[in-house]
Amino acid sequence: TDEIMQQEIRPLVAVDIIEQLHRQFAILSGGRGKDGAPIITFPEFAGFSDIPDEDFLNVVTYLTSIPSLEAASIGFIIIIDRRRDKWSAVKASLTRIAGAFPGNLQLVFVLRPSRFIQRTIADIGIKLYRDDFKMKVPIIMLNSVSDLHGYIDKSQLTRELGGTLEYGHSQWIHHRTAIENFAMTVKTTAQMLQTFGTDLAETELPNDVQCTEELLSAHTDHHSKLKDELKLAVKQGATLLTCIREPVTRSANSKLSPDELENVATVERLLAQLDETEKAFDQFWTKHHLKLEQCLQLRHFEHDFREVKLALDNLMEAQAGFADIGDSVTRVEHLLREQKQLEEKGQEPLEKAQSLALHGEQLIQNNHYAVDSIRPKCVELRRICDDFTNETKKKYDILGKSLELHKQLDKASQWCEAGIYLLASQAVDKCQSQEGAETALVEIEKFLVTAKEHQLSNPKEFYNQFDMILTPEIKANAQRILQKLEDVQEMFDKRQVSLKKLAAKQTRPVQPVAPHPESSPKRASPKITRPAGNENLHLMFSVSLVGPAVKNECEISLTANIQRRVNQKYHIINELIETERVYVEELQSIIEGYASEMDNPNLVHLIPSALQNKKEILFGNLPEIYEFHNRHEIENCIENPELLARCFLKRKEDLQIYEKYCQNKPRSEALWRQCGDSIFFQECQRKLDHKLSLDAYLLKPVQRITKYQLLLKEMLKCSKNSEGTAELEEALATMLDIIKSVNDSMHQIAITGYEGDVSELGKLLMQGSFNVWTDHKKGHNKVKDLARFKPMQRHLFLYTKMLLFCKKREENTDGHEKTASYSFKNSLKMSTVGITENVKGDNKKFEIWYNGREEVYIIQASSVELKNTWISEIRKVLTGQLEACR
């Protein structure tokens, strides 16, 4: 029985019984009774009794399967033509039909034998054997075809029965085999398309350009061959349809029989199926072909990205090794030339990177399926380009400062040498007279004026100006020259005192005395304090200008202050690294101890049905957060805390994963409230030996981003006016932006009732609650009297394209804390609004008006600061739109 049930059940087709059909012992001429019943004719056939039962049953079964179900349900009319035969033939025919006819019978007409004696026998026989035939329908014995015409219209009978119906048995068989062959072609073609479609759907996209090109070519060739098969099938159907309609085409007076009309309908239906199959396949192929083309685009993009990234990394490595700032004018000028060469060398890879990033953004705009893979690479390319450009600018600034410093030091040294030469060139004997002394004084004063041209009159100001590039070597050289300046200045001061005394008017005659040669006082240079980094260097240098006691006290205080700041930095770094290590371990334990266990077949019976297949909802993108933090990049900052800010700035795009996690958090919490008490979670917690349940650990990512913000603030406090302060401020601003973005997105996902897609409204810039009054000029006059109306409480969401007005609602969730939702009430397109920044009588109010002030919304903020922040953001949006229009 099983073998029989497994065999394919297929209806009979003409080709299966072609020989039996050609014998023509039964035909379906296409005629119909008055009520539309199909007529099957059994023509005169000498060997009717000799036809095997199987052949008879197959032919009759096949003929009864051809008419439509509607026509077959009326019942078949059978005409048995035995005019030239005997009663025995009539009896045999009725017996066989009664015993084996598979269809629903309505009437049986018998054209009885025409010979007198056989007719008489037939009349008697039908009366005697009627009950033996076991037919539940009338058997009508007819003497002639004219009697038959009383029951069936001549137009429905063939010429052999005195009718006008055109029927050719060979042509009928030809049409039937052609129709069934076409049906098989349609089925086979559909199966081929389905098989190909399945193969396409199951094809894994290659990972390199060559394999992708080969796959695209192979699939395209296969698609072209199948399209050719489709065209042939359609052509076959169209030809068949023409053949069936040929009588009507040949003669306008001809009409197709009901069976022929059904043949036409069958072919048309098959052609329609073929057309639908082709359309469905074309639609699927279009999507698949687009995906293959996009895959090829992606592989080219990835290949180009790897090449460009390698070139950029080499460029950045070369730039990183370019750390020398020079120790002389000649050396700095040489370094500037090298920097210029490096910049020129970097132009080509930088242009390629910018071009590739632009290409990637175009792929994203064209709805490429791999947006999540392309966008980070575009961001990375632009970041490296910006880093190189910024670093190059920084190098030029530093080298420019270095060049200016060394030029000033050279000028100062030259000034000292010129001063010493001047003092040495003033002959002592010539200065003994009043006139000679005055001349020497003028020379000195004239020379001292030039000191201001070198900006060396204030050493503290000098050191402040060049604090960023003062290496120990340059600092030592600068101190040496400044000390030399001080010594030369002191020499000039003493010479001026002596010359002024000589230039004074004498009250007594001058006695000629042999003068003693004047010698410059020798003075020990002060000890140079050991450098302690760039912080407060100008203070250290100014210490050398005070007395020894004060100098020692300042040095001790300054060193302690610097040491305290350094210790605090390392304390913050150590805290960050230690908490980061614990955080990563906790994330790993959650993923391995809970998430992975949900796939453990030994524990599947403990998982509640409400939790089945919802791992992604409960844990969100926690695995992605774990992979991000498991790279241990922060540990690289332990020896150099100044790298901390760069670490955060480098990964600021990746930190957006926290926004995705927080957006999923309400769904995760709802699922936990439903399933948190299950035995599955208790068992996992027991194995992990966790003191807290899973929901406490699922809050860790939310707490972590707040921790980063606090640590960066502390680091910034102890890094004021030092190297890396600007980068720390930028890193802190980045974290605050991320926290704001997370907070805004958490509010945004609670918006209900908005029929559009909020993702199409642009970036969410601000959100908050306000008092709102409305003024509609076209409405009732009472609406304009705003003073009588209580303000509406509305929560506003400001996007770059739209301003949404919502009503905040708070609901208790299963006895837990209240959750806020925002019911959408109204929206204004930012491209059509205007703003009035000040409203008379209340400095916390501003107006947003719409459509030429036909609608005015007066908005009251909770503070002037909040109002100004919103006005600033709205002004930016409107200004941006105006600039875009221009």
ZAMARGU-4260 file (C-alpha; in steps of 0.2 Angstrom, whole numbers, plus 5000, padded with zeros to 4 digits):
<rodrens>
0) 5000/5000/5000 | 5014/5012/5004 | 5022/5009/4987 | 5006/5012/4978 | 5003/5028/4988
5) 5021/5035/4984 | 5018/5032/4966 | 5015/5048/4956 | 4997/5050/4952 | 4996/5058/4934
10) 4980/5060/4924 | 4979/5051/4907 | 4985/5061/4892 | 4982/5058/4874 | 4999/5052/4870
15) 4996/5037/4883 | 4982/5030/4873 | 4985/5037/4856 | 4982/5020/4847 | 4965/5017/4856
20) 4960/5035/4851 | 4964/5032/4833 | 4952/5017/4833 | 4938/5030/4835 | 4926/5018/4844
25) 4921/5033/4855 | 4922/5052/4851 | 4920/5068/4860 | 4914/5079/4845 | 4912/5095/4854
30) 4893/5095/4853 | 4881/5100/4867 | 4864/5096/4873 | 4851/5109/4875 | 4856/5111/4893
35) 4875/5111/4889 | 4878/5093/4892 | 4893/5086/4883 | 4889/5073/4870 | 4900/5057/4868
40) 4896/5047/4852 | 4899/5029/4850 | 4899/5027/4831 | 4896/5011/4822 | 4911/5000/4825
45) 4912/4982/4819 | 4923/4975/4833 | 4916/4985/4848 | 4913/4969/4858 | 4932/4964/4855
50) 4939/4980/4863 | 4948/4976/4879 | 4940/4982/4894 | 4956/4992/4899 | 4956/5001/4882
55) 4938/5005/4883 | 4939/5012/4901 | 4955/5022/4897 | 4946/5030/4882 | 4930/5034/4890
60) 4939/5040/4906 | 4950/5052/4895 | 4935/5059/4885 | 4925/5062/4901 | 4940/5072/4909
65) 4941/5084/4894 | 4925/5095/4897 | 4925/5108/4911 | 4919/5103/4928 | 4904/5114/4926
70) 4899/5105/4909 | 4903/5088/4916 | 4892/5091/4932 | 4877/5093/4920 | 4879/5075/4915
75) 4885/5067/4898 | 4873/5062/4884 | 4878/5046/4875 | 4873/5043/4857 | 4875/5024/4852
80) 4874/5022/4833 | 4870/5004/4829 | 4859/5007/4813 | 4869/4994/4803 | 4872/4982/4817
85) 4862/4969/4826 | 4853/4969/4843 | 4867/4959/4850 | 4878/4974/4847 | 4866/4986/4855
90) 4865/4975/4870 | 4884/4973/4871 | 4886/4992/4870 | 4873/4996/4883 | 4880/4983/4895
95) 4898/4989/4893 | 4893/5007/4896 | 4882/5003/4911 | 4896/4994/4919 | 4911/5005/4915
100) 4906/5023/4911 | 4915/5034/4923 | 4906/5050/4921 | 4889/5057/4926 | 4875/5051/4914
105) 4860/5061/4909 | 4853/5052/4893 | 4857/5038/4882 | 4851/5038/4864 | 4852/5022/4854
110) 4850/5022/4835 | 4843/5005/4833 | 4846/4993/4819 | 4838/4998/4803 | 4834/4981/4797
115) 4816/4976/4801 | 4819/4960/4810 | 4833/4967/4820 | 4823/4982/4824 | 4809/4971/4831
120) 4821/4961/4841 | 4828/4977/4848 | 4811/4983/4853 | 4808/4967/4862 | 4825/4966/4869
125) 4825/4983/4877 | 4809/4979/4886 | 4816/4963/4892 | 4833/4968/4897 | 4831/4986/4902
130) 4833/4982/4920 | 4848/4971/4917 | 4858/4986/4910 | 4857/4994/4928 | 4856/5012/4921
135) 4848/5025/4931 | 4845/5036/4916 | 4833/5035/4902 | 4837/5024/4887 | 4829/5031/4872
140) 4827/5020/4857 | 4827/5030/4840 | 4822/5024/4823 | 4832/5037/4813 | 4842/5052/4815
145) 4827/5063/4812 | 4820/5057/4828 | 4837/5062/4836 | 4835/5079/4829 | 4820/5081/4840
150) 4831/5080/4855 | 4847/5088/4850 | 4850/5102/4838 | 4858/5098/4821 | 4872/5111/4824
155) 4877/5100/4839 | 4878/5084/4829 | 4891/5078/4816 | 4887/5075/4798 | 4886/5056/4801
160) 4871/5060/4813 | 4863/5072/4800 | 4870/5087/4809 | 4881/5102/4803 | 4895/5101/4816
165) 4912/5100/4808 | 4923/5087/4816 | 4939/5079/4811 | 4945/5065/4822 | 4964/5066/4817
170) 4964/5085/4819 | 4955/5083/4836 | 4969/5071/4842 | 4982/5082/4835 | 4975/5097/4845
175) 4974/5087/4861 | 4991/5080/4860 | 4998/5098/4856 | 4988/5106/4871 | 4994/5093/4883
180) 5012/5094/4876 | 5011/5113/4879 | 5005/5110/4897 | 5020/5099/4900 | 5031/5112/4893
185) 5024/5126/4904 | 5026/5114/4919 | 5044/5110/4915 | 5048/5128/4912 | 5041/5133/4928
190) 5051/5119/4937 | 5067/5125/4929 | 5064/5143/4934 | 5060/5137/4952 | 5075/5126/4953
195) 5086/5140/4946 | 5078/5153/4958 | 5081/5141/4973 | 5099/5139/4967 | 5101/5158/4967
200) 5093/5160/4984 | 5104/5147/4992 | 5120/5154/4983 | 5133/5162/4995 | 5140/5178/4990
205) 5159/5177/4986 | 5172/5186/4996 | 5183/5192/4982 | 5181/5201/4965 | 5186/5187/4953
210) 5174/5174/4961 | 5160/5187/4961 | 5163/5192/4943 | 5163/5173/4938 | 5147/5170/4948
215) 5138/5185/4940 | 5143/5179/4923 | 5138/5161/4926 | 5121/5167/4933 | 5118/5179/4919
220) 5122/5166/4906 | 5110/5153/4914 | 5097/5167/4915 | 5098/5171/4896 | 5096/5152/4892
225) 5080/5151/4903 | 5074/5167/4895 | 5076/5158/4878 | 5067/5143/4884 | 5053/5155/4889
230) 5052/5163/4872 | 5051/5146/4864 | 5037/5140/4876 | 5027/5156/4872 | 5030/5154/4854
235) 5023/5136/4855 | 5008/5142/4864 | 5004/5156/4852 | 5006/5144/4837 | 4994/5131/4845
240) 4981/5145/4849 | 4982/5150/4830 | 4979/5132/4825 | 4964/5130/4836 | 4956/5146/4830
245) 4961/5143/4812 | 4942/5138/4806 | 4936/5155/4813 | 4950/5164/4805 | 4947/5156/4788
250) 4929/5158/4788 | 4919/5172/4797 | 4903/5161/4797 | 4913/5147/4806 | 4911/5145/4825
255) 4921/5135/4837 | 4912/5121/4846 | 4911/5122/4865 | 4925/5110/4867 | 4936/5120/4855
260) 4932/5135/4865 | 4938/5126/4880 | 4954/5122/4871 | 4956/5140/4868 | 4953/5144/4886
265) 4965/5131/4891 | 4979/5137/4880 | 4976/5155/4885 | 4976/5150/4903 | 4993/5141/4901
270) 5000/5156/4892 | 4994/5167/4906 | 5002/5156/4919 | 5018/5156/4909 | 5017/5175/4908
275) 5015/5176/4927 | 5029/5164/4930 | 5040/5174/4919 | 5035/5190/4928 | 5039/5183/4945
280) 5055/5176/4939 | 5060/5192/4931 | 5056/5201/4948 | 5066/5189/4957 | 5081/5190/4945
285) 5081/5209/4945 | 5083/5208/4964 | 5096/5194/4963 | 5105/5202/4949 | 5105/5219/4958
290) 5112/5210/4974 | 5126/5202/4963 | 5131/5218/4955 | 5131/5227/4973 | 5141/5212/4979
295) 5154/5215/4965 | 5153/5234/4969 | 5157/5230/4987 | 5171/5218/4983 | 5179/5231/4972
300) 5176/5244/4986 | 5184/5233/4999 | 5199/5229/4987 | 5202/5247/4984 | 5199/5251/5002
305) 5213/5239/5007 | 5225/5247/4995 | 5221/5265/5000 | 5221/5260/5018 | 5238/5253/5016
310) 5245/5268/5007 | 5237/5279/5021 | 5244/5269/5035 | 5262/5270/5027 | 5259/5289/5025
315) 5253/5291/5043 | 5268/5280/5049 | 5280/5292/5039 | 5272/5307/5047 | 5272/5299/5065
320) 5291/5297/5062 | 5293/5315/5058 | 5295/5321/5076 | 5311/5332/5075 | 5307/5350/5077
325) 5325/5356/5073 | 5339/5364/5084 | 5344/5378/5072 | 5337/5388/5058 | 5346/5378/5045
330) 5339/5362/5052 | 5321/5368/5054 | 5321/5375/5036 | 5327/5357/5030 | 5313/5349/5040
335) 5301/5361/5032 | 5306/5355/5015 | 5305/5337/5020 | 5287/5340/5027 | 5282/5349/5011
340) 5289/5334/5001 | 5279/5322/5012 | 5263/5333/5010 | 5265/5332/4991 | 5268/5313/4992
345) 5252/5311/5002 | 5241/5321/4989 | 5238/5306/4978 | 5233/5293/4992 | 5223/5307/5000
350) 5213/5311/4984 | 5211/5292/4981 | 5204/5290/4999 | 5192/5305/4997 | 5186/5298/4980
355) 5184/5281/4987 | 5174/5288/5002 | 5163/5298/4990 | 5160/5282/4980 | 5155/5273/4996
360) 5143/5286/5001 | 5135/5285/4983 | 5133/5266/4986 | 5124/5270/5002 | 5113/5283/4994
365) 5109/5270/4981 | 5102/5258/4994 | 5117/5246/4994 | 5113/5231/5005 | 5130/5232/5014
370) 5128/5249/5021 | 5134/5243/5039 | 5150/5238/5031 | 5153/5252/5019 | 5149/5267/5031
375) 5162/5263/5044 | 5175/5262/5030 | 5170/5279/5023 | 5171/5286/5040 | 5188/5278/5043
380) 5195/5285/5026 | 5189/5303/5030 | 5196/5301/5048 | 5213/5296/5042 | 5213/5310/5029
385) 5207/5323/5042 | 5221/5316/5054 | 5234/5318/5041 | 5228/5335/5036 | 5227/5341/5054
390) 5243/5333/5059 | 5252/5341/5044 | 5245/5358/5049 | 5251/5355/5067 | 5268/5350/5061
395) 5269/5366/5050 | 5263/5376/5065 | 5276/5368/5076 | 5290/5370/5064 | 5285/5388/5060
400) 5286/5392/5079 | 5303/5383/5080 | 5309/5393/5065 | 5303/5409/5073 | 5311/5404/5089
405) 5328/5399/5082 | 5328/5415/5072 | 5325/5425/5087 | 5338/5416/5097 | 5350/5419/5083
410) 5346/5437/5082 | 5348/5438/5101 | 5365/5430/5100 | 5370/5441/5086 | 5364/5456/5097
415) 5374/5450/5111 | 5389/5449/5100 | 5386/5466/5093 | 5384/5473/5110 | 5400/5466/5117
420) 5409/5472/5101 | 5402/5489/5104 | 5407/5490/5122 | 5424/5483/5118 | 5426/5496/5104
425) 5423/5511/5115 | 5441/5518/5119 | 5442/5522/5138 | 5453/5537/5135 | 5440/5545/5124
430) 5426/5542/5137 | 5436/5552/5150 | 5430/5569/5143 | 5412/5575/5145 | 5410/5575/5126
435) 5417/5558/5124 | 5406/5551/5138 | 5390/5559/5131 | 5394/5552/5113 | 5397/5534/5121
440) 5381/5535/5130 | 5371/5540/5115 | 5379/5525/5106 | 5374/5513/5120 | 5356/5520/5121
445) 5354/5519/5102 | 5360/5501/5103 | 5348/5496/5118 | 5333/5502/5108 | 5336/5488/5096
450) 5333/5475/5110 | 5314/5478/5108 | 5315/5473/5090 | 5320/5456/5095 | 5306/5454/5108
455) 5319/5449/5121 | 5316/5462/5134 | 5303/5451/5143 | 5310/5433/5146 | 5294/5427/5154
460) 5284/5432/5139 | 5296/5424/5127 | 5295/5407/5136 | 5275/5408/5136 | 5276/5412/5117
465) 5286/5396/5113 | 5281/5385/5127 | 5274/5371/5116 | 5290/5368/5107 | 5303/5369/5121
470) 5312/5353/5122 | 5326/5351/5135 | 5340/5355/5122 | 5331/5370/5115 | 5327/5376/5133
475) 5345/5374/5138 | 5351/5384/5123 | 5337/5397/5126 | 5342/5399/5144 | 5361/5401/5139
480) 5356/5415/5127 | 5345/5423/5139 | 5358/5422/5153 | 5370/5430/5140 | 5357/5444/5137
485) 5356/5447/5155 | 5375/5448/5157 | 5377/5460/5142 | 5363/5470/5149 | 5371/5471/5165
490) 5387/5476/5157 | 5378/5490/5148 | 5370/5496/5164 | 5387/5497/5173 | 5395/5506/5158
495) 5380/5518/5157 | 5383/5522/5176 | 5401/5526/5173 | 5398/5536/5158 | 5385/5547/5166
500) 5397/5551/5180 | 5410/5556/5168 | 5398/5566/5158 | 5392/5576/5173 | 5399/5594/5174
505) 5415/5595/5184 | 5415/5607/5199 | 5434/5606/5200 | 5448/5605/5187 | 5450/5588/5181
510) 5467/5581/5186 | 5474/5570/5173 | 5475/5553/5180 | 5481/5538/5171 | 5465/5528/5170
515) 5463/5510/5176 | 5456/5498/5163 | 5438/5495/5166 | 5434/5476/5166 | 5417/5468/5166
520) 5412/5460/5182 | 5412/5441/5182 | 5397/5433/5188 | 5392/5414/5190 | 5378/5408/5180
525) 5363/5402/5190 | 5360/5383/5190 | 5347/5377/5177 | 5332/5368/5185 | 5329/5351/5178
530) 5315/5351/5166 | 5299/5343/5172 | 5288/5342/5156 | 5279/5356/5147 | 5267/5361/5161
535) 5271/5378/5169 | 5288/5379/5160 | 5287/5398/5159 | 5285/5399/5178 | 5301/5388/5180
540) 5311/5400/5169 | 5304/5415/5178 | 5311/5408/5195 | 5328/5411/5189 | 5325/5429/5190
545) 5322/5430/5209 | 5333/5428/5224 | 5339/5411/5229 | 5328/5408/5244 | 5312/5412/5234
550) 5319/5402/5220 | 5321/5386/5230 | 5303/5388/5238 | 5295/5390/5221 | 5304/5375/5213
555) 5298/5364/5227 | 5280/5370/5226 | 5280/5369/5207 | 5288/5351/5207 | 5275/5345/5220
560) 5260/5353/5210 | 5266/5344/5194 | 5269/5328/5203 | 5252/5329/5211 | 5244/5331/5194
565) 5254/5317/5186 | 5249/5305/5200 | 5231/5310/5198 | 5231/5306/5179 | 5239/5289/5182
570) 5226/5286/5196 | 5212/5289/5183 | 5220/5279/5170 | 5222/5264/5182 | 5204/5266/5187
575) 5198/5266/5169 | 5208/5251/5164 | 5203/5241/5180 | 5185/5245/5178 | 5186/5241/5159
580) 5193/5224/5163 | 5179/5220/5175 | 5166/5227/5162 | 5173/5216/5148 | 5173/5200/5160
585) 5155/5204/5165 | 5150/5205/5147 | 5158/5189/5143 | 5150/5180/5157 | 5133/5186/5152
590) 5135/5180/5134 | 5143/5164/5138 | 5132/5160/5154 | 5115/5166/5147 | 5114/5170/5129
595) 5124/5155/5123 | 5115/5143/5135 | 5098/5148/5126 | 5105/5137/5112 | 5110/5123/5124
600) 5099/5108/5119 | 5100/5101/5137 | 5092/5117/5144 | 5079/5120/5130 | 5065/5113/5141
605) 5068/5126/5154 | 5066/5141/5142 | 5048/5148/5143 | 5038/5148/5127 | 5037/5167/5127
610) 5056/5168/5126 | 5058/5156/5112 | 5068/5164/5097 | 5069/5180/5106 | 5087/5180/5111
615) 5091/5196/5101 | 5077/5205/5109 | 5083/5201/5127 | 5101/5204/5124 | 5101/5217/5110
620) 5118/5220/5102 | 5127/5215/5118 | 5139/5204/5108 | 5144/5218/5097 | 5148/5229/5112
625) 5158/5215/5120 | 5168/5213/5103 | 5171/5232/5103 | 5178/5232/5121 | 5188/5216/5120
630) 5201/5224/5109 | 5210/5232/5125 | 5214/5248/5116 | 5213/5258/5132 | 5228/5248/5140
635) 5239/5257/5128 | 5236/5273/5137 | 5244/5267/5154 | 5261/5274/5150 | 5255/5289/5141
640) 5238/5296/5148 | 5238/5310/5134 | 5233/5296/5122 | 5217/5293/5131 | 5207/5307/5122
645) 5214/5301/5105 | 5208/5283/5109 | 5190/5290/5112 | 5190/5301/5097 | 5197/5287/5086
650) 5182/5276/5091 | 5168/5289/5092 | 5159/5282/5077 | 5159/5264/5085 | 5152/5271/5101
655) 5136/5273/5092 | 5133/5255/5096 | 5127/5261/5114 | 5113/5270/5105 | 5107/5254/5097
660) 5108/5245/5113 | 5098/5258/5123 | 5084/5259/5110 | 5081/5240/5112 | 5081/5242/5131
665) 5062/5244/5134 | 5059/5229/5123 | 5072/5219/5133 | 5065/5225/5150 | 5047/5220/5145
670) 5053/5203/5140 | 5062/5201/5156 | 5047/5206/5167 | 5038/5192/5158 | 5051/5178/5159
675) 5063/5184/5172 | 5057/5172/5186 | 5059/5156/5175 | 5070/5141/5181 | 5081/5144/5166
680) 5088/5160/5172 | 5089/5154/5190 | 5100/5139/5184 | 5111/5150/5173 | 5114/5162/5188
685) 5118/5147/5199 | 5131/5141/5187 | 5139/5158/5186 | 5138/5160/5205 | 5132/5178/5202
690) 5125/5187/5217 | 5114/5198/5205 | 5101/5193/5193 | 5103/5195/5174 | 5093/5211/5173
695) 5106/5220/5184 | 5120/5215/5172 | 5110/5221/5157 | 5111/5238/5164 | 5130/5238/5164
700) 5131/5246/5146 | 5120/5260/5151 | 5130/5264/5167 | 5147/5262/5157 | 5144/5277/5145
705) 5140/5288/5160 | 5157/5281/5168 | 5167/5287/5153 | 5160/5304/5154 | 5164/5306/5173
710) 5182/5299/5170 | 5185/5311/5156 | 5179/5326/5166 | 5191/5321/5180 | 5205/5319/5168
715) 5202/5336/5161 | 5202/5344/5178 | 5220/5338/5181 | 5226/5342/5163 | 5222/5361/5161
720) 5234/5371/5151 | 5244/5355/5146 | 5247/5345/5131 | 5231/5336/5125 | 5219/5347/5134
725) 5210/5351/5118 | 5208/5333/5113 | 5201/5329/5130 | 5188/5343/5129 | 5183/5336/5112
730) 5183/5318/5118 | 5171/5324/5133 | 5160/5333/5121 | 5159/5317/5110 | 5153/5307/5125
735) 5141/5320/5130 | 5134/5320/5112 | 5132/5301/5113 | 5123/5302/5129 | 5112/5316/5123
740) 5109/5306/5107 | 5105/5290/5117 | 5093/5300/5128 | 5084/5308/5113 | 5082/5291/5104
745) 5075/5283/5119 | 5061/5297/5119 | 5059/5296/5100 | 5055/5277/5100 | 5041/5281/5112
750) 5032/5291/5099 | 5015/5284/5095 | 5002/5289/5082 | 5013/5296/5069 | 5009/5288/5052
755) 5025/5292/5044 | 5042/5286/5046 | 5052/5296/5059 | 5068/5290/5051 | 5064/5300/5036
760) 5063/5317/5046 | 5082/5319/5047 | 5092/5320/5063 | 5084/5322/5079 | 5092/5338/5086
765) 5082/5343/5102 | 5067/5336/5112 | 5058/5343/5127 | 5042/5348/5136 | 5035/5365/5134
770) 5019/5376/5137 | 5011/5379/5121 | 4997/5391/5115 | 4990/5392/5098 | 4983/5406/5087
775) 4973/5402/5071 | 4968/5417/5061 | 4955/5408/5050 | 4946/5401/5065 | 4933/5408/5077
780) 4938/5425/5084 | 4938/5418/5102 | 4953/5408/5097 | 4964/5424/5096 | 4961/5428/5114
785) 4975/5418/5121 | 4974/5425/5138 | 4958/5415/5142 | 4965/5398/5137 | 4975/5387/5148
790) 4992/5382/5139 | 4993/5365/5132 | 5007/5353/5138 | 5017/5347/5123 | 5033/5338/5121
795) 5042/5344/5105 | 5054/5334/5094 | 5065/5345/5083 | 5071/5336/5067 | 5080/5344/5053
800) 5065/5342/5042 | 5050/5343/5054 | 5044/5349/5071 | 5033/5336/5080 | 5020/5341/5094
805) 5016/5327/5105 | 5007/5324/5121 | 5017/5315/5135 | 5008/5301/5144 | 5014/5290/5158
810) 5008/5273/5161 | 5012/5260/5174 | 5019/5243/5167 | 5014/5228/5177 | 5017/5237/5193
815) 5034/5243/5188 | 5040/5261/5186 | 5030/5273/5175 | 5035/5273/5156 | 5033/5288/5146
820) 5025/5288/5128 | 5022/5303/5117 | 5005/5303/5107 | 5007/5313/5091 | 4996/5328/5089
825) 5003/5339/5075 | 5018/5343/5064 | 5026/5357/5055 | 5038/5356/5040 | 5054/5366/5044
830) 5055/5372/5026 | 5039/5382/5029 | 5040/5389/5046 | 5046/5406/5053 | 5052/5411/5071
835) 5050/5426/5082 | 5063/5425/5095 | 5056/5437/5108 | 5038/5438/5114 | 5033/5454/5124
840) 5030/5451/5142 | 5039/5435/5145 | 5058/5432/5140 | 5055/5413/5141 | 5043/5413/5126
845) 5046/5413/5108 | 5035/5410/5092 | 5035/5398/5078 | 5023/5403/5064 | 5017/5394/5049
850) 5010/5399/5032 | 5011/5418/5034 | 5006/5418/5052 | 4989/5410/5049 | 4995/5398/5062
855) 5005/5404/5077 | 5012/5393/5091 | 5018/5402/5106 | 5030/5391/5116 | 5036/5394/5134
860) 5052/5386/5140 | 5056/5382/5158 | 5071/5394/5157 | 5079/5408/5147 | 5094/5396/5144
865) 5083/5382/5137 | 5074/5394/5126 | 5090/5401/5119 | 5096/5384/5116 | 5081/5379/5106
870) 5081/5396/5096 | 5099/5393/5092 | 5096/5375/5085 | 5080/5381/5075 | 5090/5396/5068
875) 5104/5384/5062 | 5091/5373/5053 | 5083/5388/5044 | 5100/5395/5040 | 5105/5379/5033
880) 5089/5378/5022 | 5092/5396/5016 | 5110/5392/5011 | 5104/5376/5002 | 5091/5386/4992
885) 5105/5399/4987
</rodrens>
